[in-house]
């Protein structure tokens, strides 16, 4: 595993991109890993496209460019696909199936891209791909980001340990939401992918 990693979080406003970025940043600091976060790019209102870059390691900034992202966490399938040019052959990708359709699709101007075709393409282009096709019914949509983060800790070479992320959640999440967040994170860690029949 490299001493430096660039993470990219992609989704739309309302999916908790700032929230998950803060947890990852805190976990890195608790791990003694130098961390840098780029500006949160995109529209802050619900439904606007949002991305956040996180650099882990000495002299590793949160800014990212073409073929410059090592780990992509996609909170929405189409926004994950929009980040394709940031990936390289050793990149790892985890994303979920929860769709938030853009105006062009709702207005029937365009069709939503086929997600399974995208997954197949990624499998041929990247080191490791995890697609959560179906989230457990107990996971609220607002915490799917935390579920994905939990499952990401089981990916090869993911730079942050489960225990440090749990400590980060304890540190920055308050009230009754803390226990709920920790529970969803644990579900993500323990989640086993469904085997598809052939």
Secondary structure, 3 states (H helix, E strand, C coil): CCCCEEEEEEEECCCCHHHHHHHHHHHHHHCCCCEEECCCEECCCCCCEEEEEEEECCCCCCCCCCCCCCEEEECCHHHHHHCHHHCCCCCEEEEECCCCCCHHHHCCCCCCCCHHHHHHHHHHHCCEEEEECCCCCCCCHHHHHHHHHHHHCCCCCCCCCHHHHHHHHHHHCCCHHHHHHHHHHHHHHHCCCCCCCC
